[in-house]
């Protein structure tokens, strides 16, 4: 039995199938973890979502997954380059959305913790899982539509345990699904989305701040890193290698540390 962690699919279904074939993945004996952003931007969002569900994958929610839920159930609107229409009109739409909406923002197995974007250096694994559960309760509760309708926004940009209500939930979601650069006070920057040289003054990648534990942290979200974490002060593995941008789709074997990639079939460029 092997456990494979696969980076942001972003609707790249052909590459997903190719990678699973190269891994000789067997859903009966192997485990599949997906690091979020299963859908959007690529041409096969519906197929990716169906495949992820059918394979019984352990998936954390990414910012694009939340975007789909906001559009479908929170009154949001599609953006110009979204590739979500097939999901929204699919006959199994509700079952797929229910499955996606039931996924957490953090998964831990032993000393390994997976989130879509990363973890604040001050958050322990226990705190991260607890905060993820707070969001899950809101996502699966009777007022989930109201929560989703208020989800998007950049404030507050720093987590404080005294935060309450939708401000608290929005901040948790932003940390776990949108974070790249933070400052020493833990404030998030949402403007810089490219490589490390795009950091605003006083901000650094979240993984360049030390932690008080030895967790193995798995994350995607940041395609510009190309699977690398230069200057990291923690045991962090970047899994997103930019398949939807013409890069590759990558799987990490959690048992051996080996990485396997297949080339993208998408047009290169961001």
Backbone bond lengths (Angstrom), bond angles and torsions (degrees), N, CA, C in turn:
res aa  C-N    CA-C-N  psi(-1)  N-CA   C-N-CA  omega(-1)  CA-C   N-CA-C  phi
1 X - - - 1.463 - - 1.516 110.03 -
2 X 1.320 116.68 134.85 1.456 122.14 176.70 1.522 109.23 -127.18
3 X 1.335 115.78 150.56 1.455 121.91 173.59 1.521 108.43 -110.83
4 X 1.334 116.03 121.75 1.456 121.52 -178.91 1.525 109.65 -112.37
5 X 1.327 115.45 134.22 1.462 122.05 174.75 1.522 107.54 -109.16
6 X 1.336 116.07 122.43 1.465 120.09 -177.25 1.524 110.08 -113.44
7 X 1.317 114.62 137.76 1.459 121.66 -175.92 1.517 113.78 -73.30
8 X 1.286 116.88 -177.67 1.462 124.22 -172.03 1.529 111.27 -52.08
9 X 1.326 116.80 116.14 1.463 121.33 179.42 1.520 111.64 -75.29
10 X 1.316 117.48 -41.72 1.470 122.25 179.96 1.528 112.00 48.34
11 X 1.324 117.34 40.39 1.450 119.51 175.94 1.518 115.17 76.20
12 X 1.326 118.35 13.98 1.470 121.57 178.63 1.526 108.75 -89.88
13 X 1.317 116.42 77.40 1.460 121.00 -171.54 1.525 112.44 -73.09
14 X 1.315 118.18 -41.44 1.467 119.98 -179.67 1.521 111.00 -59.19
15 X 1.326 116.89 -41.70 1.461 120.95 178.50 1.536 111.15 -68.08
16 X 1.326 116.36 -35.73 1.462 121.63 177.38 1.533 110.15 -60.41
17 X 1.311 116.50 -48.62 1.464 121.31 179.16 1.528 110.41 -62.96
18 X 1.327 116.82 -43.10 1.461 121.35 179.79 1.524 111.36 -61.42
19 X 1.333 116.53 -41.95 1.463 120.40 -179.46 1.527 110.86 -66.86
20 X 1.317 117.22 -42.98 1.464 120.34 178.06 1.524 110.96 -61.35
21 X 1.327 117.27 -38.47 1.458 120.94 177.56 1.526 111.18 -65.67
22 X 1.339 116.27 -40.96 1.462 119.69 -179.85 1.524 110.99 -65.68
23 X 1.328 116.20 -32.24 1.466 121.06 178.80 1.527 112.40 -79.60
24 X 1.341 116.84 -8.55 1.471 120.97 -170.21 1.524 110.22 53.52
25 X 1.324 114.84 42.76 1.465 120.32 -175.75 1.526 110.69 -65.31
26 X 1.318 114.89 131.06 1.462 122.32 178.58 1.516 108.18 -123.28
27 X 1.336 118.51 107.99 1.467 120.31 -176.21 1.521 113.86 -63.85
28 X 1.312 117.23 -14.66 1.467 120.30 178.18 1.519 110.82 -74.11
29 X 1.345 116.19 -36.64 1.465 118.65 -175.85 1.523 114.17 -118.29
30 X 1.328 118.43 -17.45 1.463 121.77 -179.11 1.529 110.71 -102.85
31 X 1.326 115.42 154.87 1.467 121.41 177.54 1.520 109.61 -110.56
32 X 1.325 115.68 144.19 1.463 121.72 -178.37 1.518 110.04 -122.19
33 X 1.337 115.93 124.46 1.454 122.45 173.26 1.526 108.00 -111.86
34 X 1.323 116.34 136.05 1.457 121.80 176.24 1.525 108.63 -117.36
35 X 1.334 115.91 133.00 1.456 120.87 -170.48 1.523 112.82 -89.64
36 X 1.340 116.87 16.63 1.460 120.43 174.45 1.522 113.51 98.53
37 X 1.342 115.97 172.61 1.469 122.60 -172.99 1.530 109.86 53.33
38 X 1.314 114.09 54.82 1.464 121.26 176.96 1.524 110.55 -66.21
39 X 1.320 115.58 -29.39 1.460 120.04 -170.42 1.536 111.78 -125.48
40 X 1.347 113.74 169.81 1.470 125.04 172.58 1.521 112.75 85.30
41 X 1.322 113.39 145.14 1.461 126.75 -179.45 1.525 112.63 82.53
42 X 1.322 118.41 -44.45 1.453 120.70 179.36 1.523 112.10 -85.87
43 X 1.345 117.47 172.56 1.463 121.24 -172.14 1.519 115.37 -82.94
44 X 1.334 118.78 -9.76 1.458 120.60 -173.55 1.516 113.90 -122.59
45 X 1.322 116.66 46.45 1.469 120.11 -176.65 1.527 111.68 -61.43
46 X 1.319 117.43 -45.66 1.457 120.47 -178.88 1.520 110.69 -62.55
47 X 1.330 117.57 -45.25 1.464 121.40 -179.62 1.523 111.34 -63.82
48 X 1.336 117.43 -39.34 1.471 120.47 178.22 1.518 111.31 -63.27
49 X 1.327 116.20 -43.36 1.457 119.91 -178.68 1.520 110.36 -65.57
50 X 1.322 116.82 -43.74 1.461 120.42 177.61 1.525 111.16 -61.79
51 X 1.336 116.89 -42.86 1.469 121.29 -178.88 1.525 110.88 -64.99
52 X 1.313 116.34 -44.77 1.466 120.44 -179.84 1.522 110.87 -59.72
53 X 1.309 116.34 -42.88 1.462 121.21 179.66 1.524 111.06 -67.76
54 X 1.329 116.76 -45.61 1.462 121.33 -176.47 1.527 111.76 -64.68
55 X 1.325 117.16 -33.58 1.458 120.99 -178.08 1.526 112.86 -80.83
56 X 1.338 116.86 -3.68 1.463 120.07 -179.68 1.512 113.00 65.99
57 X 1.322 116.60 33.84 1.462 120.79 -176.64 1.522 111.85 -67.48
58 X 1.325 115.09 152.11 1.461 121.81 169.85 1.525 106.14 -92.58
59 X 1.299 116.06 115.08 1.465 121.14 -171.01 1.520 110.06 -125.87
60 X 1.330 116.73 137.17 1.463 120.33 169.79 1.524 108.27 -100.66
61 X 1.318 115.86 150.29 1.456 120.86 -178.88 1.526 111.07 -76.52
62 X 1.334 115.08 137.89 1.449 121.80 172.86 1.512 110.82 -109.80
63 X 1.312 117.17 176.08 1.462 120.67 -177.05 1.529 112.02 -63.80
64 X 1.339 118.18 -34.32 1.463 119.58 178.30 1.527 111.83 -73.46
65 X 1.313 116.60 -31.52 1.470 119.66 174.59 1.522 109.93 -64.67
66 X 1.335 116.42 -41.83 1.460 120.19 175.41 1.523 111.27 -63.10
67 X 1.322 116.68 -37.91 1.465 119.70 179.30 1.530 110.83 -59.86
68 X 1.322 116.86 -43.06 1.463 120.08 176.96 1.517 110.94 -59.93
69 X 1.319 117.40 -45.31 1.464 120.92 -179.25 1.526 111.13 -64.53
70 X 1.326 117.02 -38.15 1.468 120.25 177.93 1.528 110.28 -64.79
71 X 1.326 117.17 -42.30 1.467 120.70 178.84 1.523 110.46 -65.66
72 X 1.325 117.06 -45.31 1.461 121.51 -173.48 1.519 113.40 -76.16
73 X 1.352 116.11 -33.88 1.460 118.21 -169.73 1.524 114.01 -134.44
74 X 1.333 116.73 1.70 1.452 119.37 -179.01 1.509 114.16 -124.34
75 X 1.332 117.06 14.04 1.459 120.23 176.80 1.506 115.21 78.30
76 X 1.333 117.99 13.07 1.457 120.46 179.72 1.516 112.30 -79.02
77 X 1.317 116.55 172.99 1.460 121.98 -179.00 1.527 110.30 -121.76
78 X 1.319 115.73 151.48 1.452 121.18 177.20 1.528 110.59 -68.78
79 X 1.341 115.81 150.20 1.452 121.99 174.87 1.521 109.56 -98.22
80 X 1.308 115.89 167.01 1.470 122.47 -172.12 1.521 112.66 -53.91
81 X 1.329 117.82 -44.07 1.456 120.80 -172.78 1.527 113.39 -101.63
82 X 1.322 117.99 13.14 1.467 120.67 177.40 1.533 111.09 -65.54
83 X 1.317 115.56 147.57 1.470 121.38 175.26 1.530 108.50 -123.42
84 X 1.318 115.51 54.06 1.463 121.82 -173.34 1.523 113.39 -113.15
85 X 1.319 117.89 -4.11 1.463 120.50 -173.82 1.519 112.49 -60.95
86 X 1.347 117.49 -37.72 1.457 120.33 -179.85 1.521 111.78 -61.84
87 X 1.320 116.52 -36.55 1.466 119.80 177.82 1.520 109.90 -67.79
88 X 1.318 116.14 -44.06 1.468 120.66 -175.08 1.520 112.62 -67.57
89 X 1.334 117.40 -21.07 1.468 120.77 -179.93 1.527 112.65 -110.01
90 X 1.328 117.48 5.16 1.464 121.05 -176.51 1.526 111.00 -72.15
91 X 1.332 118.20 147.79 1.464 120.57 178.11 1.527 113.07 -64.40
92 X 1.332 116.32 -26.84 1.463 120.68 178.47 1.527 111.90 -100.79
93 X 1.322 116.04 22.35 1.467 122.81 -178.33 1.523 112.38 -49.12
94 X 1.329 117.80 -51.97 1.458 120.22 -172.95 1.519 111.91 -66.03
95 X 1.329 117.70 -38.69 1.461 120.54 178.42 1.527 110.69 -65.57
96 X 1.320 116.64 -39.56 1.467 120.50 178.64 1.526 111.14 -67.08
97 X 1.321 116.64 -43.95 1.460 120.28 179.20 1.525 110.95 -65.43
98 X 1.326 117.01 -39.70 1.469 120.21 177.66 1.520 110.57 -60.61
99 X 1.333 115.80 -43.36 1.469 119.39 179.26 1.527 110.80 -62.85
100 X 1.324 116.12 -46.85 1.465 119.92 -178.89 1.522 110.87 -62.79
101 X 1.313 116.20 -42.29 1.461 120.94 -176.82 1.524 112.21 -67.96
102 X 1.323 117.23 -18.77 1.466 121.09 -179.93 1.524 113.03 -88.46
103 X 1.342 117.20 -4.25 1.469 120.21 -177.56 1.535 110.84 -79.05
104 X 1.332 117.23 149.71 1.465 121.63 -179.27 1.524 112.25 -84.54
105 X 1.311 116.13 177.63 1.461 121.82 173.16 1.518 111.94 -100.11
106 X 1.327 117.12 -10.49 1.467 121.50 -179.66 1.514 109.02 -148.96
107 X 1.332 114.94 141.35 1.463 122.08 176.98 1.520 107.86 -132.80
108 X 1.330 115.83 132.95 1.462 121.01 176.95 1.513 109.85 -121.58
109 X 1.315 115.00 139.17 1.458 121.77 172.48 1.517 106.70 -140.18
110 X 1.330 116.32 108.32 1.455 119.68 -175.66 1.511 111.14 62.49
111 X 1.338 115.72 -123.43 1.465 120.65 -177.84 1.524 112.34 -93.63
112 X 1.327 117.02 9.75 1.468 121.30 -176.93 1.512 111.05 -108.54
113 X 1.329 116.51 131.57 1.458 122.92 179.98 1.518 108.63 -126.35
114 X 1.333 116.51 126.30 1.460 121.20 -179.65 1.522 110.68 -115.84
115 X 1.323 116.13 130.29 1.465 123.57 170.85 1.533 106.58 -136.76
116 X 1.327 116.63 169.86 1.465 118.29 -178.82 1.527 112.34 -72.90
117 X 1.334 117.46 -48.83 1.463 120.37 -172.10 1.525 114.10 -106.02
118 X 1.311 117.80 -24.17 1.452 121.06 -177.14 1.512 111.17 140.47
119 X 1.336 115.69 -169.27 1.462 122.44 -177.76 1.521 108.56 -138.77
120 X 1.307 117.27 135.55 1.465 119.67 175.13 1.529 109.87 -59.34
121 X 1.331 117.95 141.43 1.466 120.24 -177.14 1.520 113.73 -62.60
122 X 1.329 117.90 -20.63 1.465 121.18 179.86 1.529 112.64 -88.35
123 X 1.331 117.66 -7.18 1.460 120.56 -177.86 1.519 110.27 -92.34
124 X 1.325 116.66 124.45 1.452 121.07 172.17 1.525 109.33 -75.72
125 X 1.315 116.24 169.25 1.465 119.80 176.06 1.517 110.55 -60.84
126 X 1.321 116.44 -42.04 1.469 120.37 -178.89 1.527 110.94 -62.96
127 X 1.330 117.03 -43.30 1.461 119.88 179.16 1.520 110.82 -66.18
128 X 1.327 117.10 -41.13 1.463 120.87 179.84 1.520 111.07 -60.35
129 X 1.324 116.74 -45.23 1.464 120.75 179.02 1.521 111.23 -65.45
130 X 1.331 117.18 -38.21 1.459 121.21 179.08 1.531 110.93 -65.15
131 X 1.327 116.76 -42.46 1.469 120.85 178.93 1.529 110.86 -68.22
132 X 1.330 115.89 -38.43 1.464 119.46 174.60 1.521 110.63 -58.94
133 X 1.321 116.66 -41.36 1.461 120.58 -179.69 1.523 111.67 -65.20
134 X 1.326 117.61 -34.93 1.469 120.21 176.61 1.531 110.28 -58.33
135 X 1.334 115.72 -43.34 1.462 119.48 179.72 1.524 110.41 -68.21
136 X 1.328 117.02 -40.36 1.458 119.91 179.14 1.523 112.23 -60.38
137 X 1.320 116.10 -39.12 1.467 119.83 177.93 1.528 110.10 -60.92
138 X 1.336 115.94 -43.25 1.467 119.59 178.54 1.523 111.31 -67.41
139 X 1.322 117.17 -36.61 1.460 121.76 -178.16 1.521 112.66 -68.65
140 X 1.306 116.48 -32.71 1.460 120.30 -174.50 1.521 112.73 -104.99
141 X 1.318 117.47 3.49 1.460 121.30 -179.00 1.521 112.32 -83.60
142 X 1.319 115.53 174.98 1.459 121.49 -177.78 1.526 112.50 -65.12
143 X 1.344 117.38 -23.31 1.467 120.91 -178.30 1.535 111.32 -105.91
144 X 1.328 116.09 29.20 1.465 120.03 -177.08 1.527 111.94 -62.64
145 X 1.332 117.39 -35.94 1.457 120.23 178.55 1.512 111.99 -62.31
146 X 1.324 116.24 -40.55 1.466 120.68 177.41 1.516 110.62 -64.54
147 X 1.339 116.71 -42.37 1.458 121.02 177.47 1.527 110.79 -60.24
148 X 1.331 117.20 -48.14 1.457 120.96 -178.77 1.529 111.74 -63.07
149 X 1.325 117.35 -34.11 1.462 120.34 -179.31 1.525 112.17 -68.69
150 X 1.338 117.85 -19.98 1.469 122.24 -179.07 1.524 112.81 -108.73
151 X 1.330 116.47 5.98 1.464 120.21 -169.46 1.515 113.47 -69.50
152 X 1.318 118.33 -45.62 1.462 120.18 -169.75 1.523 112.29 -74.94
153 X 1.335 114.45 140.42 1.462 121.95 178.91 1.512 109.78 155.52
154 X 1.330 116.34 159.37 1.464 121.50 -176.94 1.523 113.82 -100.23
155 X 1.311 116.95 -0.03 1.465 120.32 -178.85 1.521 110.36 -121.16
156 X 1.313 116.22 144.28 1.467 128.94 -4.66 1.531 111.21 -71.76
157 X 1.333 115.61 147.93 1.463 120.16 -176.82 1.526 112.88 -98.91
158 X 1.336 116.79 9.25 1.466 121.09 177.35 1.515 108.00 -142.18
159 X 1.326 116.18 130.00 1.459 119.43 -178.22 1.527 110.54 -76.92
160 X 1.330 114.48 134.83 1.457 123.17 173.79 1.516 105.79 -135.89
161 X 1.318 116.44 131.24 1.462 119.55 -176.28 1.526 112.25 -63.64
162 X 1.344 116.99 -14.18 1.463 120.37 178.19 1.529 111.81 -81.48
163 X 1.326 117.64 -9.70 1.460 120.27 178.31 1.532 110.13 -59.76
164 X 1.320 115.66 147.12 1.461 120.79 -179.03 1.526 110.29 -133.51
165 X 1.330 114.99 165.30 1.456 121.61 171.41 1.514 113.44 60.64
166 X 1.327 115.36 -146.94 1.455 120.12 -174.27 1.522 111.75 -68.15
167 X 1.340 118.82 -27.93 1.463 121.17 176.45 1.532 110.29 -61.30
168 X 1.315 116.18 -42.93 1.466 120.64 179.14 1.526 110.45 -64.58
169 X 1.320 116.75 -47.32 1.457 120.82 -178.00 1.525 111.27 -65.37
170 X 1.331 116.82 -41.72 1.464 120.18 178.86 1.524 110.72 -61.58
171 X 1.319 117.29 -41.14 1.463 121.00 -179.18 1.529 110.48 -65.99
172 X 1.324 117.48 -41.20 1.466 121.01 177.59 1.528 110.03 -60.57
173 X 1.327 115.99 -47.58 1.466 120.45 179.74 1.517 110.74 -61.27
174 X 1.316 117.81 -42.52 1.456 120.61 -179.04 1.525 112.01 -64.86
175 X 1.331 117.39 -39.70 1.465 120.10 177.67 1.528 110.12 -62.45
176 X 1.315 116.73 -49.33 1.457 120.78 -170.77 1.521 114.08 -81.49
177 X 1.349 117.89 -15.45 1.465 118.91 -177.65 1.529 114.30 -123.90
178 X 1.335 119.02 -12.24 1.463 119.53 -175.02 1.530 114.17 -128.19
179 X 1.305 118.87 -10.00 1.459 122.41 -172.59 1.530 112.34 -65.42
180 X 1.324 114.90 138.48 1.463 122.83 167.95 1.531 109.24 -133.49
181 X 1.338 115.84 -68.53 1.465 121.04 -178.39 1.531 110.43 -103.96
182 X 1.332 115.88 139.36 1.464 121.88 175.00 1.530 108.47 -135.00
183 X 1.330 115.82 161.75 1.462 119.18 174.28 1.529 109.35 -103.91
184 X 1.331 116.46 -175.54 1.462 119.98 -175.18 1.516 112.92 -66.99
185 X 1.333 117.73 -19.26 1.465 121.82 176.87 1.532 112.06 -89.18
186 X 1.326 115.84 -0.41 1.456 119.82 179.47 1.520 113.86 83.80
187 X 1.329 117.22 12.90 1.471 120.01 177.33 1.517 110.22 -75.08
188 X 1.327 116.23 140.80 1.457 122.32 -178.40 1.517 110.78 -94.74
189 X 1.339 115.81 141.52 1.460 121.62 169.72 1.523 107.58 -106.16
190 X 1.336 116.78 131.55 1.458 120.60 -177.59 1.524 113.01 -107.51
191 X 1.328 117.60 -3.46 1.468 120.23 -174.51 1.526 112.52 -86.10
192 X 1.333 117.43 -41.33 1.465 121.51 -175.87 1.523 109.97 -80.64
193 X 1.349 116.21 123.09 1.463 120.40 -175.30 1.524 113.06 -130.71
194 X 1.318 116.94 4.13 1.465 119.65 -177.48 1.532 110.15 -98.04
195 X 1.335 117.27 -144.76 1.452 121.43 -177.36 1.516 113.55 -75.19
196 X 1.320 115.65 -174.06 1.465 120.78 -174.83 1.521 112.40 -64.06
197 X 1.333 117.44 -27.35 1.467 119.85 -179.20 1.522 112.56 -75.11
198 X 1.337 117.86 -1.90 1.467 120.46 177.30 1.521 112.29 -93.27
199 X 1.331 117.21 5.71 1.464 120.98 -177.64 1.521 111.86 -64.05
200 X 1.333 118.35 132.77 1.465 120.55 173.67 1.531 109.53 -65.90
201 X 1.306 115.87 160.03 1.465 120.13 179.96 1.533 110.40 -59.47
202 X 1.312 116.03 130.73 1.465 121.70 178.58 1.518 113.81 86.05
203 X 1.331 117.18 0.17 1.464 121.45 -179.81 1.528 109.92 -114.68
204 X 1.342 115.05 145.67 1.455 121.69 -179.46 1.527 109.03 -139.12
205 X 1.328 117.81 159.55 1.461 119.18 176.23 1.523 110.51 -57.75
206 X 1.313 116.37 141.53 1.468 120.31 -176.24 1.523 111.95 -56.78
207 X 1.352 117.67 -28.81 1.466 119.98 -176.92 1.525 113.08 -81.96
208 X 1.330 117.33 -2.68 1.462 119.85 175.51 1.525 112.82 -91.94
209 X 1.327 116.37 7.19 1.468 121.78 173.48 1.525 108.35 -103.38
210 X 1.337 118.37 135.47 1.471 120.07 -177.83 1.524 112.36 -70.77
211 X 1.333 115.10 155.62 1.458 122.86 175.95 1.519 109.07 -116.69
212 X 1.316 115.26 167.60 1.461 120.35 178.34 1.508 113.27 -97.77
213 X 1.344 117.50 15.97 1.452 120.53 178.89 1.527 108.96 -141.99
214 X 1.327 115.94 -179.52 1.467 120.53 -177.32 1.523 111.17 -115.25
215 X 1.316 117.65 33.13 1.451 121.36 179.37 1.525 112.10 -59.62
216 X 1.320 116.05 144.27 1.451 121.09 166.53 1.520 107.18 -89.88
217 X 1.319 116.72 117.87 1.460 122.39 -175.33 1.526 109.55 -105.50
218 X 1.315 115.56 125.14 1.462 121.96 177.69 1.515 109.58 -108.59
219 X 1.330 117.46 133.93 1.457 119.88 179.82 1.525 110.10 -152.59
220 X 1.331 115.29 161.74 1.460 122.43 175.86 1.513 108.87 -122.33
221 X 1.337 116.38 -127.87 1.470 123.73 167.42 1.517 114.79 72.22
222 X 1.324 119.07 -36.37 1.460 122.01 -168.03 1.525 109.59 -110.38
223 X 1.322 116.05 78.04 1.462 120.72 -174.44 1.521 112.64 -61.93
224 X 1.335 116.77 -31.06 1.464 120.48 -176.99 1.524 112.53 -63.63
225 X 1.325 117.95 -18.24 1.472 120.83 177.32 1.522 111.31 -73.22
226 X 1.328 117.08 -19.52 1.471 123.07 -179.71 1.531 111.87 54.98
227 X 1.328 115.50 36.62 1.461 120.33 175.93 1.510 115.00 83.37
228 X 1.329 117.26 8.78 1.467 120.41 -177.95 1.530 110.73 -115.19
229 X 1.332 116.64 156.25 1.467 121.72 177.83 1.536 109.24 -132.28
230 X 1.337 118.12 70.72 1.468 121.46 -177.54 1.530 111.91 -59.08
231 X 1.306 116.08 137.63 1.461 121.29 176.73 1.514 114.19 71.69
232 X 1.315 117.62 14.90 1.460 120.32 -176.59 1.520 111.47 -64.71
233 X 1.325 115.69 137.78 1.461 122.02 176.08 1.527 111.25 -106.01
234 X 1.333 115.56 9.07 1.463 120.65 178.52 1.531 108.07 -134.90
235 X 1.319 115.71 170.03 1.464 121.10 177.80 1.519 108.61 -86.53
236 X 1.333 115.72 82.46 1.459 121.61 -174.61 1.526 110.01 -117.11
237 X 1.332 116.05 134.52 1.456 121.66 179.06 1.523 109.64 -117.21
238 X 1.330 116.41 116.88 1.466 122.19 177.40 1.528 108.42 -85.94
239 X 1.329 117.20 123.98 1.464 120.79 -173.02 1.531 112.22 -104.93
240 X 1.330 118.40 -20.81 1.465 121.09 -178.02 1.522 109.46 -78.90
241 X 1.330 116.75 114.32 1.463 120.98 178.18 1.535 111.69 -113.90
242 X 1.334 115.72 27.48 1.455 121.83 166.22 1.515 115.66 69.92
243 X 1.320 117.36 41.68 1.463 119.63 -179.28 1.525 111.77 -57.56
244 X 1.323 116.98 -45.41 1.467 119.68 -176.06 1.525 112.10 -68.10
245 X 1.334 116.88 -15.97 1.470 121.24 178.99 1.529 111.67 -99.52
246 X 1.325 117.11 11.02 1.456 119.49 179.56 1.507 114.11 94.71
247 X 1.322 118.26 9.58 1.458 122.33 179.37 1.516 111.65 -84.19
248 X 1.324 115.87 -109.71 1.460 120.74 178.55 1.518 108.76 -152.17
249 X 1.327 115.68 166.46 1.456 122.05 173.48 1.517 107.23 -110.25
250 X 1.326 115.70 129.18 1.460 121.00 -169.45 1.514 111.93 -122.07
251 X 1.339 114.59 141.07 1.462 122.62 172.32 1.522 109.12 -118.92
252 X 1.320 115.82 137.11 1.463 122.42 174.83 1.515 108.38 -107.78
253 X 1.323 117.28 124.53 1.458 121.83 174.00 1.522 107.44 -81.56
254 X 1.323 116.34 110.89 1.464 119.99 -175.80 1.524 112.39 -65.11
255 X 1.314 117.09 -24.84 1.461 120.34 -176.17 1.525 112.12 -80.98
256 X 1.323 117.25 -34.29 1.459 120.92 -175.93 1.517 113.78 -111.77
257 X 1.345 117.39 -17.16 1.455 121.21 -175.21 1.513 113.59 80.68
258 X 1.321 117.87 0.92 1.463 121.65 -178.67 1.523 110.63 -74.98
259 X 1.329 115.48 140.09 1.459 121.94 175.56 1.525 109.99 -107.14
260 X 1.327 114.81 138.83 1.461 121.69 176.75 1.517 107.94 -127.66
261 X 1.325 117.33 132.45 1.462 120.92 -177.70 1.518 110.91 -130.90
262 X 1.331 115.30 151.75 1.465 121.59 170.17 1.518 106.98 -123.50
263 X 1.333 117.68 146.50 1.466 120.30 -178.51 1.518 111.84 -69.98
264 X 1.312 115.02 150.35 1.451 121.13 177.99 1.529 111.16 -73.45
265 X 1.315 115.04 149.67 1.459 122.32 172.45 1.523 111.81 -100.84
266 X 1.332 116.44 5.00 1.463 121.87 -176.21 1.522 111.11 -91.31
267 X 1.307 115.52 160.14 1.463 120.74 177.79 1.518 110.15 -67.03
268 X 1.332 116.05 134.10 1.458 120.06 -175.07 1.534 111.53 -74.76
269 X 1.335 115.53 143.51 1.457 120.79 175.74 1.508 111.44 125.01
270 X 1.335 114.85 154.62 1.464 120.73 -178.73 1.507 108.50 -108.22
